[in-house]
Amino acid sequence: MVPKKPHALLLWMLVCSGGSTEAIEPISTSIAVGMAAALTGFLATYPNIFYYFNECCRPEWISLNKTGLQVDLDSKLFGQHIASRIILKAVSGFMSNDNPKKPLVLSLHGWTGTGKNFVSQLIADNVYKEGMDSSFVHIFTSELHFPHASQLETYKSQLQQWIKGNVTNCAHSMFIFDEMDKMHPGLIDCIKPYLDYYDKLDGVSYRKAIFIFLSNAGGESITKTALDFWKAGRDREEIELKDLETLLSLAVFNNKKSGLWHTSLIDKSLVDFFVPFLPLEYRHVVQCAMAEMIARGHQPDPSVADQVARDVLYFPKTERVFSVKGCKTIESKLDYYI
């Protein structure tokens, strides 16, 4: 938060009082006139002062903290070397470009609890001063915002208007679509023009916006690759994007239960990166438990983290390599041990 200057604080008090005669003591007309003159002079000297108090679409409120994002990805996201590398390069490259040709479109895939939602939060926290609470970050959840297949055409119209209205308000808007695997096929195609290489559409430029899709679709392909590496005795850090990206995009494109099934977004190559989130192993669950203890202000206890990790279900049943729910249940399980 930017410290309030003495004059700025006075201005804030004057403005927020709203002219109420009950809120402040009666003052003489001459003093009132003097204060009004001072206020006018102050505004002329500091024309941007209001931007310190109210979030607006300006660099004071929207700018990438690249170092912060890198530190967060390195210290808070576990077991996702591919995703960390892609996210950092994609977001930093996009935000440093003053004239991008199209919006940034990321599609995050993997089983539940692997960090997809968490990464979206980290991006928001390091781009927007207000983080996920920013009025320029918008989240759509399939089951909440688009529950009925019978209203598909209505949803398409609403979605287009929501995006157009918000980007008109702020070019640097972020849109997060959760539960893409539960979205009605065909719905997401309605925003295809906004993701394409257009300078403007009806006078509105969408090129500085960020679109993030979150989905469990493709999780089977990612898990199979990770398991094949494990069975071959290879380290998971050897897995590269090229081992998964094409396989992932095809799996998502051909998944009839996915909101991205046969979508023009994939067919027209409008998704910049398909980001795979690998299934988490025991050691990553331990790291999640340790991080959660630190987040709660507790001294991290390896023995407690070990107990929590052992209490998690793993698959395949015989090898017990990967956590069934990733780190999703760690917070609730930790309540039992501390």
N, C-alpha and C positions, 0 to 999 in steps of 0.2 A: 504494500500500500504506500502511495506517495505521501510523505509527511505534509500536513497542512501548514502553510505559511500563516503567520499571524493575521495578515490582511485577508488571506483566503478564508480563514476560519470566521472572521468577522462577516465577510460577504456571505458565507454559507449560513450563518445565523440570521442575517437579515433576510435572505431569500427564503429560508425555511420557516421563518416566522409568519410568512404569508400576509404580512400587514395586519395581523391580529392585534387588536387593542387590548385583548385580555391576556395575551402572552407576555407583553412587555409593559413597562411603566409608561404612562402618558409622557410625551415629550413635546416641546414647543414647536411651533411651525418653523421657526428659524433653524432649529437643530435638524428637523426633518428635511428641510431644503438642503442644508449643508451635507447631510448624510447622502441624500440623493445625488448631489453633485459629486461627492467623493466616490460613490458607487459607479457613476458614469465614467469618471476618470479612471477608476480602477479597471473597469471592463475594457476601456480603450487600451490600457497598458498590458492587461493580461486577457486577451480575447479568448484564449482556450481554457480558461480556468474551470469552466463547468465540466470539461472532459475529465477532470480529476475526480469528480464525484459521481458521475453517471456513466455507466458502460456505453461505449459507442464504437462504431466501426472505424477505429483509428489505431495507428501503431502503438499508442500508449496502452491499448487494451488487447491488441492482436499482433503478436510477433513471436517468431519461433525462438525458444531457448534451446539451441542445439545441444549445448553442453548438458543442460538439465535432462533433456530427452535421452541422451546417451548414458548418463549416469543412472537414470531410472531403469532403462532397458537392461543395463549391465547388472544392477544390484537388486532389482525387484522382479524381473521376469526370468523364470528358471526353465532350463531345458529347451530353449527355443533359439538356438544360434542362427537358424535360417531367418526366422521372422524378425529377430532383432536387427540383423544386418539390412534386410530389405526395408523395414520401416524407417530406420534412421536415414538411409540414403534417399528413399523415395520422398519422405516428408521434408527433409532438409533441402534437397534439390528443388522441389516444387516451391517451397516457401522463399527460396532465395532468387527465384525467377520472377522478375517484375512483369513479364509478359508471357505467361504460359499459353500454349496453343489450345489446351483443353483442361477441364477440371482433373484433379487427381482422383483416380478411382482405384480403390483397394478392395480386394475380396479375400477375407480371412476365413480359413477353413480348418476344421479339426474337431476332435471329440470335445464334449463338455468338460469344463474345468481346466482347459489347457492354456487359457490366457487371452482369448480373443477379445472379450469385453474389457479386460484389464488393459490391454494395449490401446484400445480406443480411448480409455480414460487417460492413459499416459500421454497420448497425442494431444488430447484436449487440454490437459494440465500444462503442457509445455508450449502451446500455441496461444491459448486464451488465458488472460489474466484471471478470469473467473472459473477457469476449468470447465468441468461438466455443468456447472451452474450458469455458464454464460448464456445469454439470450440468443447467441448466434450458433449454439450447438443444439441440434435437433435430433431426437431419437424416435424412430418408428419401430414398433413391435408388432409383428404380424397378427398375433392373436388379440391384441388390444385395439389396434387401429384398423385392421382389415379382417374382421372375423368371419364375414358372411360371403360365400362365393356368389350368391345371388345378387350382390351389390357391387360386383366387380367394376362395372362401367362408372358407377358413382365414385368408387375409390380412385379410379384413374383420374377423373376430373379433379377430385379433391387434392390428390397428390401433386398433380401438375400445378395447381393454384398455390398450394403450400410452398412448394419449392420456388416458384416464380416470385411469390410475395416476399419470401425471406431473403432471396438473393438480391432482389430489388432493394431491400432494406440494407443488406450488407453483402458485398461481393465475396467476402472471405467467410462465408457460412460453411458449417460442417453438418453433414447429414449422415446419421448412423442408422442402418437398417438391420435390426436384430431378427433372429429366427427366419432367415431367408429360406431355410428348408421347409418352413411351414407356410410360406407365402403362396398365394394362388398363382399358378403359372400364367404368365402373360401380363400380370399387373406391373411388374417392374419395367417392362418394355415401354410403358407410357412416358418414362423420363429419358428415354434414349436420346432425343434431340438435345437435351441439356448436357449430356456427357460427350457430345460429338465435337468435331473441330469447327465450330461456328464462332465467328467474331461476336455476333449478337443475334438474339432471337427476339423479335418484337421490341427491340430497343434495350434488351437486357443481356449483359454478358455474364456467362456462367463459368468462365475460364479460371477464376480464382477460387472456386468452391472446392470442397473436399467431400467425396462420397465414400463411405465405408460400408461394405456388406459383410455380415457375420453369419456363418452357416456351419452346421454339422455335416453337411453334404460333402462327400469326398473323404470323410474320415476313415472309411474302410481302406481306401487306396493308400492313404498316408500311413495308417497302422501296418498294413501289409509290408510296405517298404521298410519301415522301421524294424519290424519283426524279422524280415529277411536279413537285414544287416546284423541284427543281434545273433541270429542262428549261424551266420557265417563268421561270427567272432569279430566283427568289425565295429569300431567305435561309432556311436550315433553322430558324433561331430563330423564324421566323414560324409554324411548325407549332404548333398548339395541341392540347390534349387532345381538344377537341370534334371535331377533324378525324380522330381515330383511334379514340376509345373505343367508339362504337357499332359501327363497322366491325370492330374488333378482337374485341369480345365475340361478335359473330355468326360471325366466322371461326373462333374457337375452339370455340364451341358446336356448329358444324356440321362440324367436322373429325373424321372417323371414326377418324383415327389418334391423336387427342388423348385424354388421360385425362380431359379436361373435356367430351368429346363428349356432348351432350344431358344434361349433369349438372344435377341439381336445385339445385346451388349457384348456377348462373347463372340457371336458370329461376325460382328463388325470390329472386333479387337479393340473395344472401348475400355476394357478392364486393363489397367496398367500393370498390375501385379496380382497374381494368385498367390497368396501367402499361406504356406502350410504350417500348421501347429502340430508338432509331434506329440505322441502320447507320452505321459510323464512316468518316470521310473520312481522306485522307492526313494532314491537319494534326492530327487527333486521335491517329493512330498515332504521330506525332512526339511529342506530349505524353505518351503512354503510355511511350515509350522514355526520355524525359527523367525522368519520375517514377520509373521502375524504376532508373535510374542513381543517383538521389538515395537511393532506398530501400536500395541496396547500399553507400551511403557513398561513392560516387564523385562527382567534380565533373561535373555535367551537361555533355555535349558535344553541341552542336547538329549538328555534322557527322556524328557517330556516329549520332545519332537520325535524321538524314536518310537515312543509308545503310540503317539498319534498316527505315525506312518504305518506302524504294524497293524493298526486297527482298520486300515483302509482295504477295500477289496481290490484284487489284482487279476489280470487276465494275461494270457490264456490260463486256464485252471491249473494245469500241471506245472508250467514254467513260472507263473505269477511274475511277469515282467513289467506290465504296465498298469497303472492305476485306472480303475474303471471310470471314476469320476474326476480324474485329475486332482486338482487341489480345491475343488468346489466345496467339499464338506469340511475342510480343515478348520474353518472358523468355528463352526458349531461343535466339532469334536474337541477342539481345544478347551471349550468351556467346561468339559467334563474332567479335564486333567489339571486345570489351574484354578 
